[in-house]
Amino acid sequence: MRKILLFAAFIFAAFPAFAKNLALPAKNPIATISVPDKWKMQEIAYGYSAMSPDGDIFFSAEYATGDKGVERMMKNNTQWMKENKITATSAPKEDRIVVGDIECKIMRIEGKDKNGPTIVDFLFMPAGKDRLIMLTIWGSEKERAANQKDIDAIEASLKLIN
């Protein structure tokens, strides 16, 4: 019995926490992503959102097809920023980065919310056949640092389905 308990302890220590594996979209998926079980998840209009266990980091993974789908998704996210009282303090900055082995465009909005200075990153990645995946990460630099391990794991888990 003692050996079984030691083995179980080893397994839990050696492997990362369990995660929810999500398909984007649920029917005919174009990508998969994993979010730690300890994050609070919910389905949203174009995918999924999650909140870190400490409530400091908001994350979402969304998808759109065609120009009209992207336009609707962006309009939805503009409304989301208004609802969360996020205001930009400077013009958005654009760059290119690699997330989960996928090259994408990032639009960073530095601003403020009810807690003070904050950052909202929108990461756009092509997913073939006129499709797009967008990841959103919202939180201050300090909040991101406290949750960086989970954020890195989520981003690294993103895989396109070809």
ABEGO torsion letter per residue (X at the ends): XAAAAAAAAAAAAABBBBBBBBBOBABGBABBBBBBAABBBBBBAAEBBBBBAAGABBBBBBBBBEAAAAAAAAAAAAAAAAAAGBBBABBBBBBBBBBGGBBBBBBBBBBBBAAEBBBBBBBBBBAEGGBBBBBBBBEBAAAAAAAAAAAAAAAAABBBBX
